[in-house]
Amino acid sequence: MGTVKELCPLLFCLAMPAIAGDPLSQPTPTETARLPVLVFRTDGRPIVDRTHIPSTLQLLSFNDSAKSGEAKVDYEGQAELSARGNSSYYFEKKSYRLELQTGSGRDRKASLLGMPADSDWVLYGSATDRSFARDILAHELWRRMGHYAVRWRYVEVFLITNQLVKAPSLAQDLGKEVPHVLAALSLNQPAAAALTFSNQQNRLGSVLADSYIGLYLLMEKIKRGKDRVDVVKLRPTDNAEPEISGGYILKKDDRGRNQRGLLTGQEFRVRYEEPKESELTAVQKQWMAKYLEDFEKALMGPNFRDIANGYPKYIDIESFVDFHWLVELGKNADGFSFSQYIHKDRGRPLSMGPVWDWDNAFGNPYFDLIRNTNGWRFETTDENDYSWYRRLFDDPDFLQRYIDRWSELRATILATSNVLAIVDGVANQLKGAHRRNSLRWEQEGRQASLRVWVGISYMDELTVLKNWITTRLNWIDSEAFPKPVANVKHAAKFGEFQVELTCSAGRLFYTTNGADPRARGGSVSRTAAEYTTPIALPPNLVITARARSDFGLWSARTIIQLLQSHADQAR
């Protein structure tokens, strides 16, 4: 007799392959591996607000051999920096907007650390997330679900705001000196390290140590582009269909400076992210407003489920399902309210994403709303922020797709081991850099600028995060209507296989022709049969089964197929 696991591979149960270009899919760094380093020089101008400050940038990376100890310059050029963020704007550790420029101040597209070339980047300081893993976790899960997510690399940053000597050999000197400074910063706070180098009459070492601002994420800025949000460019002359129908990038957030934004009839407020509101024609703004108005009328209307004229005409359902699950998995405090991007390509429906700003998720201890692993995030969301989803879940087919998607994701992308592997990948990269960042920004036993209590080690911090994730996944599983359990039996005497189906609640229905036993709307399909006795299972036959509750709720699917090779092996 064989088990289901041995004889009947279920659909959606294959391990996820590594994604090309994903830094977490690269070989695991050793303890001596070091992150790339960005060195900025502003020639005496501090960066304290949103003012755009010219600077020079050297990007250094280390040789593969830890013994060589010397960094090489991978990129050098002009840049512009300014502080960025909403609430994070007021933290002592700033995040920055970074724009690469030519010597004349024009945008310069360049590839940084293997990421596709562009001029606009973000240096994210993770000021509220001591693990430095929560944002990355959301981006990677969203990418693996099949959507665009910003690319990223961990880096360490020096911001030199005094007038350092501008010797032609500075880049070479940096390559030699930065490794020594990083080693010193692993043992001392920057001020102490700077004093040590000063006593050694090492001017460059002293300035570098004093200018260290910590561990950062170098990330793509969300913008239109073939390697970013891949929607067509909307031009001022595109004022009639089909051209006017895309592409737009919207953001549900505060209105932003000098923006009116767009308030729908359901009081769902968005702002124009790209093109900017000032760049759109009046006709284009009217068109987008009417599209959302038509969508809401269809969604709230009596025939809202109609495929041709209801809400399915206006939105990409899969992206809406995946976004909701990601918010619920992470129990994101911003969730359905802020930092929510939506985009619309030409001739295409409205799609959720990309995701952004997930430090307030995955049990971050600073945020009371998300600290507990039980409870649904949507239950604490304001009505206006959640009105679209609340109506979508009135459609039994949307609800069923939502239920099915969780089952699919848990077998692959959201398998506990796969999710925790992302956190482990972060830990393997940050061991030394995190300590230097802590010495720069934290004081043990006090509530520091990171807005969290910092009395535990970094590895303990990651253990807390991993335990929260595991418990959260298990809680969501416990809330699901259990799907059928299959048990394959081999009757050796007759050389036949049979499958027995059981469920903890409801009645079982199945098909043997590849069709869904559930019909659209929630009734039983005409091609489905109710399970009463074991089903013959010849090789390669596909059995699709669901449980149906007394109230008409369906479980996710269980799909059983006995491959010929497994049948031959069992015999």
N, C-alpha and C positions, 0 to 999 in steps of 0.2 A: 504494500500500500504506500502511495506517495502523498506528500502534503501538497497544498496549493502552491506554496513557495517553490517546491522542487519541480512540480510538473506543469504548473499553469502560470506562466509569467503574465501579470496583469498589465494592461496599458497604463502609461504614465508612471511606470515604476523604474525607469532607467536612471542611472546616476547622471547628473548634469556634467557635460564636458567643460573643461576650462575654456574661457573666452579669450581669443587672441587680443593682445593689447591690454588685458586686465592685469594690473600690477599684482593682484593677489594670486594670479595663476602662474606667476614666475617662480623660479626656484627659491626656496625659503632662504632668506639671508642668514648668515651666521651672526653670532654675538658681536663679532668685530666688524661686520658690514656697517657702512655709514651712509647716511642719506645725502642727497645732493644739497648744495648750499647756495643760497642767493645772497649776494652782497650788493647793497644799494648805497650810493653816495649822493647826497643832496647839496653838498657844498655850502653847508651852514644853515640850511632852511629846515626846521623841524616840521613834522607832519602831525598836526593836532586836530584838523577838521577836514571838511570836504574840499578844501582848496587843492587844486591840482598842482603838485610840486614836481618840477623837472628833476631827473636823477640819472645817474649812469648805473648800469646793471652788469654784474658778472655772475654767471651761473657756473658753478663748479661741481664736478663729480669726481669720485675717487676711483683709482685703479682697482681692478679685481683683486690684486694681491694686497692684503692688509699690511705686508711688510714694507711695501714701497712708501706708504704713508703720505704720498703727495697727491694733491688734487689738481685736476686739469680744467681749463676753462672750456666749457661746452658752448657758451653763448656770451656775447658781449655787445652792448649797445645802449642807446638812449632809451629812457622809459619815463613814465609819469605815474606818480603815486598819489593817492588820496585816501582818507579814512572812509569806510563804508559801513552799512548796516543800519538797523533801526534801534532796537534796544541795545544791541551789542556795540553800537556806536559810542555809548557812554562808558564802556568798560575801559579799565586802564590798559589792558592788552587789546590793541586795536586789530580789526581786520581791514584789509586794504583792497582798493581797486587798483589794478595794474594794467597800464596800456604801453605796449611796445611802440617805439617811435623811431623814425629816421632822424638824422642829424638836423633836418629842417623842421622837425616837429610833426611830420605827417605819420599816419598809422603805418606800422610795419608788421606785416604778417610773418611769423616765424614759428617753427616747431620747437617746443620746449619739452625736453625729457621724453621724446618719442610721441608726444601728443600732436594731433593735426595742427598745421600752422594756422595761427590767428593773431590778431593784435590785442585782443581783450581777454583779461584773465582776472581771477580773484585769488587773493591770499587770505585764507580763512583761519582765524586764530583759535577756534574751538574754545571760546572763553567760558562757556557754561558746561562743557562736557569734558571732564578730566580724562575720560577713556580715549578720546580722539577717534572713537569707533562708530558712534551712532549715525553721523551723517554718511559715512562710507557705507555702512550697512544698508541704509535706505537706498542709496544710489546703486549699489551692486545688486540688490534684490530687484529693483525696478528694471535694471538692465537685463537681468537674467529672465525676467518675465516677458521680455521681448520688446522693450521700449527704449528709446534713447535716454541715457542718463549722462550727466557731465563726467568727463574723464578727470582724473586727479592723480597727484603724486605727493607724497610727503616730502617736505623740505625743511631745512633749518635756515633761519634768516638773520642777517646782520644789517642794521640800518644805521649808516654812519652819517650823522647830521652836523659834524664839525668839518672844518676845512682841512682835510687830510692832504698831505703832500701829494701832488699829482705827477709822480714820477712815471716815465714811460714803462718802467718795469713793474708797475704796481700789480698787474694781473699775474705775472710770474711770482712776485713776492707773496701775493694772496695764496696762490697754490701751495707754496711752501709753509706759510704761517698758519693758515686756517686749521690744519690738522692738530698743530700744537695747542692752539687756542681751544679747540673743542675738547681736547684731552684735559686741559686745565679747568674748563667749565663743567666737566663731569665730577669734579671734586670740590669746587668752590662756587660761591655766588659770583656773578659778573664783576661786581665792584672789587672783591678780593682778588680775583684773577687779574683784573686790570692793574691793580696795585703791584702784584707780583711781577708782571711784565714791565711795568714802569721802573721798578727797582733794578731790573735787569737791563735797563736802558733800551728796551725793545719797544719803540714808539708804535709800530704797526700792531704788534701783539696787544699792547695796552688799549689802543683805540678799538680794535676788533672785540676784545673781551667786554669793554664798556658799551659796545654797540649791539651786542647780541640780544635779539628780541624773541628768540624761542622757536618752538616747533610750529609749523604751519602746514596747511593743505594748499597746494597750488592747484587750482581748479579752473575748468573752463567756465566762462561766463555764459549764462543762458542767453542765446541770441540766435537769429536766423543764420543758416549756412548749411552747405551740403554735409559738413562733418559735425554740425550741431543740430539745432531744430530744423529739420529738412523740409521747410515750406518755401514756396516760390516767393520771390521778391515782389512786393506790392508797390507799384510805381504811382506817382501822382496822376498819370494819365489813365490809370485803370479804374474807370468810373462806370463801367457797364458789365453785365454778366457775359461770359463766365469769369473774366479777369478780376472783377471786383470781389469775387468770392474767396480770395486768398492771396497771400497768406498773412494771417494775423497771429500774434502771440499776445495773450491777455494774462493778467495776473489778478487773482483775488487777494487783496491786501489793502493797506491804507492807500488813499488816493495818490499819494506822492506829491512832490513839490510842483506847483504850477500846473496841476492836472485837475480836471473836473471829474474824469472817470465816467463810468456808465452804470446806472442803476436800473435794473430790470423791474418788471411789474411785480415779481416775487421778492423784490428788495434784495436781490443778489448783486452785490457791487463788485465790479471789476474795473481795472484800469488798462489802458493800452500800453503794452510793454514794447512791442515792435510791430509795425512802425510806431514811433512815439505819437502821442496825441497831436502835437504841433505839426507833425509831418503828414498827417492824414487829411484828405480833403473832406469837406462837409458831406459830400455824397457818400464817401466811404464810411464815415462814422454813422451816418443814417442807415447804410446797408447793414452794418454789423449789429446796430441796435435793433433793427427790424428782424434780423435772423434770430437773435435771442428772444425777441418777442414772439415770433412765430413758433419757435421751439417750445416756449413756456405755454403758449396757447394749446399746442398739440399735446404737451405733457399733462396739462391740467384738464384737458377736454374729455368728453365722455368716450371717445374712440381712441384714447391715447395709446392703446396697444396695437393699433392698425399698422402693419409693416410699411405700407406705402405712404400713409399720411399722418401717422402718429409719431411718437418720439423717436422710433428707430430710424426715421428719415434724417434726423438732425444730429445724432451723437454716435461716436464709436463706442459701442456697448462694452467691448472687451477692456478698453482703457478705463472706463468708469468702474467696472467690476474690480480690476486689479488695483486701482487707486484706493478704493474703499477698503479692500483687504489689507493693503499696506498700512493705511492709517490705523486700522483696528489691531493689526499685529503689533505695531509699535506703540499703540495707544498715544499717538502724537498729540501733545497738548495744543499745538497750533491746528493740527488736523484739518478740519473742514472750513477753517475760518481765515487763516493767513498763509502767505507764501505758497499759494496754490496756483500753479500755472495751467493754462488751457491754451491750446493752439488749434488753428483751423487752416488747413491747406486749401488751395484752389480746387473747387469741385469735390471736396472731401468733407465729411462731417466733423463736428466739434470733438476734440480728443483731449483727455486729461494728460497732464505732464508737460515738461519734465518735473520730477520732484525736486524740492529744494528746502533747506533749512530744517533739518531733522535732529538738532541737538536736544530739543524738548520732547524726546521720545524714548522708547525702550527703557522705561523705568528710571530716567535721570532723577537722582535723589533730590534735586533742587525743586522739582515741580510736583506739588501735592496731587494734582489732578491725575497724574499717570503713575504714581508710585506703586499702586496695587496692581497685581497681575490679573485680577478678575474684573468683570464688568465691561460693558461695551462703551467705547468712546462716543459713539453717536448719541447715546442717551443723555449726554451732558452738553450737547451742541445746541446753539441758539437756533430757533425755528427758521429764521431767514437764511442762515448759512446752510441749512440742511434740507430746504424745501424741495430741491430737485431730487435728491436721493430718497426722501420720504415717499414721494409719489412713484418713483421708479420701483420701489419695493412693493407697491400695490399691484404690480404686474407679476403674476405667478411665474411667467417665463423668465423675467429678469431675476427673480428670487431663485429659481432653479439653476440658472446659469451661475449665480453667486455661490450656491451650495456646491455645485459640481466643480467650480474652479478651486475651491478650497481643497477638495479631495485630490485634484490634479497637482496642485502646488505642494501639498504635504508629502506626496509620493516622490517629488523631485526637488524643486528649488527650495521649498520650505521644509524639507526633511531636517530634523533637528541637527543632525551631524553636518549638513551642508551650511546651515546658518551659522553654527558655532565655528565652522572652519574659517569663515570670513573674519570673525573676531580674532581667532588665533593668527590669521595672516597679518592682521594689524599689529598684534603683540610682537610677532617675530621681527617686524620692521622697526619698532619704536623703542626698544629696550634702553639704548643709550641716550637717544634724543629726548625721550620723555623725562629722564632724570635731569638733563640740562634745563629743559623747560621748567621743571618744578623748582629747581634752584633759582631760576630767574624770577618766577612769578608767585611762588608759594612760600608761606611760612608755616611750618608744622604746628598744629594745634590751634591755629587761628583761622577765621573765615577770611580767605584771601580774595584777590581780585577775580578769581575764577568762580566766585559765588557758591562754592561748595566747601564743606568741611574736608580737610585734606589729610586727616590723620591715618589713612591706610595706604598701603603700598600700591603701586600701579598694577601689579599682578592680582592683588586682592580686588582692586577696582574692576578689573576685567572678569574676575570670578563672579562678582556681584551681578554684572551685566549678563553673563552667560546663564547664571541661575535664573535671572528674571526672564530671559528669552525662553528658556526651557519650560518654565512654569506657565508662561503666557501661552505658548503653543499648546501645551497639554490642556489648559483651561478652555481654549477655543475648541479643541477636539471634544471635550466633555459636553459642550453645548450643541454639538451637531447631532442630527437625527442619524443613528447608526445605519450604515449601508449593509447589504447582505454579506454574509461570510460564506465562502465556498470551500468545500472539502471534496477533493477528487479521490475516488477510490478505483483501484485496479482489481478487477475480478480475474485473477490469474487463471482460473479454471476455464473461463470462456474467452480470455484474451480481450476483454472489453473494459472500457473506462466509463465511469459514471461520476456525475457531480451532484453532491448534496448541497442545498442552500438553506441557510438558517438566518433569522433576524430576531432582534430582541423586542421589536414592536412592529405592529402592522402586518400587512399581507404582502406576499412576494409575487412579482410579475417578471416575466422574462421573454426574450425573443431569441431566435436562432438564425436570423437572417441579417444581422448587423444593425437592425433598426433599434430605435429607442423604445422601450416599453411604455414610456410616458409620452402621450400626445401633447401637442401644443395646447396650452391653456390648463393642463393638469389632469385631463381625463386619461383613462387607460387606452393605449393604442389598439387599433383593431387587429394588428398582427401579433399582439402579445398574448401570452397564456399565463394563467395563474399557476404558481408552483404548488404541487401537491405531493409528488413523488420524485425520486432521483431521476436526473435527465441523462440520457445516453450522450457520451462525449467522444465522438470519433475525432481522429486527428484533424487539426486545422479548422474545425467548426468554432464559430465565435458565438458565445452566449453572453447576452447583455441582460443584467438583472437589476431591479430596484425594489426597495421596500416602500410601501404606501401606507401612510397612517390612516386612521379612521376619519381624520379631518381633511384628508386629501393632500397632505404634505408628502412629497417624495424625497427619498434619500438620494445621495449621489450614486452613480453607477458602479457596479462591479462587473468587470469584463473578463471573461475566462476564455482562454484559447489553449488547447493542448497541441503543441507543435509535434510534427511527425517525428523529429529527432528525439524528443523527450519520450514519446510513446515507445519508440524502438528501444531506447535505453531502459525504460521501466520493464519491458518484456524480457 
